């Protein structure tokens, strides 16, 4: 079944200093409300957003618990706007310090917390403890994952989020990600949403195409269909007309011939993309690559 969600990211460095936390939260609230008025179901903020501008050496003195002052404020914003919010911060949990991202649900409740798996060496030297889990969070529109900054460079994290079922991966960061994000989106067939501490936060299609980008305007928004699949053209390309003959505009396609892939999506309430895969015997990309790998081994006489 067509399953649309409007995602949003805020790419912004607070204009007010850390010492004016009330002003910083007021600005975050305004940006979140702007995204909500643009139709966003979820709004993501950059890495350690309320604590930006402070060197990691000072994080032990300013870390907050969850719930805590800034999460409580943003929880009220989420509840009022009826949106999810990803709120990254420096978290203190008992005697441990984490670079964390808190997921707040539409009721303002804490729906999950992700701890950065790969803090930088400088962060670790400042007392930040690496996370040990790659969680995926269930929302009312689908499953999401979160990665933070340096995490993007480590294959087990990003592949793990995809393997665990994340349909959209949110990237909160101090660096842009750039081509890395686009490459991951294409390789995994997943949507990516980046929120960074400056311009050029992006919403990226599962094909690797940039759908929206933050420039002077900090907020970018895009509507995504999560009931969609990225397929290789081989052995699938000749089945499009049969799908169109039966379902017409109830199915939609986008073509990316440079990469030899295309997407198929359901636009109907009584049909899922999984139904299409089964009915028309569409071959998943990973299954195709595995079949090609086995064919090569067979040709070489490798068991």
Secondary structure, DSSP 8 states (H G I E B T S, - for coil): ---EEEEEEE----SS-TT-HHHHHHHHHHHHHHHHHTT-SEEE--TTGGGTTS-GGGHHHH-B-SS-HHHHHHHHHHHHHT-EEEEEEEEEETTEEEEEEEEE-TTS-EEEEEE-SS--HHHHHTTB-------EEE-SS-EEEEEEGGGGG-HHHHHHHHHTT-SEEEEEESS--HHHHHHHHHHHT-EEEEEESSS--EEE-TTS-EEEE-SSSSEEEEEEESSEEEEESTTTGGGHHHHHHHHGGGEEEEEEGGGTEEEEEE-SSS--HHHHHHHTT---HHHHHHHHHHHHHHHTT--
